[in-house]
Amino acid sequence: MNWEDIRRPSHTGENRCWPCTTVNLGLVGVAALWLYRRDRRVGAVALAALGAAAVAVRGYVVPYTPQFAPRLVAALPIPDELFGKDTGPSIPERESLTATELDGTTVLDELAAAGAIEAEGDLIRPTAAVDETWHGEMDRLADASLDALAREAAETIPARDSADSYDDGDSEWVVVDGVLVARPVVVAELAAYHALGDAVADQEVRLAGARAFRMFLDSCPDCGSALVESSAVSCCGGYTDPQTAPEEILVCPDCEQRLFTVPN
Ligand SMILES: [Zn+2]
């Protein structure tokens, strides 16, 4: 293992998540104190030094910290400002290939009219044929290289004349209109865009429909891991202001990417 394997730039530097860092340093401190109290002073000092160094170069040492630290910190009576909300990457991120915000009800009506979704009791779900095409397309795109995915996004979606790819060492992104869109999101939306086909004639509605299809995901379209619920508080690209409740989100624990934000 070399030094570059140990470092994780996606969790340090500008990308450092302060809730994760604080919680980890606290846990390292507690563990060191416990050893110290038990008269294992050499061990305590070594643990404290190693733990702090690991947090410095890796962002966090306790596995799955991004899944619990933001919630933990959100529950503490501490102002959000302490945790530096603007610690995201220097290139802005967006959760979707499309920046157009359309009314959710309109989009669902259009999808239903196109035969892409159907109601079952209180639930809505994709119709069987569309669902099968969507999952087939996601499997195909998951196997594509990042460059090929970016190229296909640019060729498929109208008015996306340039799409670039960006790999920060841990996560893969497609750069669309100068913003980063996470690879699993691109896979899901591009596949849904294909699956909706020409049944949805209006391009903006088709893109918004593809975006809405992410709510039907239960596993990561890129790596297959089951999605987990989390909260987007000042962590890993998340952002909230003190006036609004933290967003409930679905994340892939392996890609460490947000796949869906539950509407308030
Ligand atoms: Zn994943």
Boltz pocket constraint, residues with backbone or C-beta under 6 A from the ligand:
constraints:
  - pocket:
      binder: B
      contacts: [[A, 184], [A, 220], [A, 221], [A, 222], [A, 223], [A, 224], [A, 225], [A, 252], [A, 253], [A, 254], [A, 255], [A, 256]]
      max_distance: 6.0
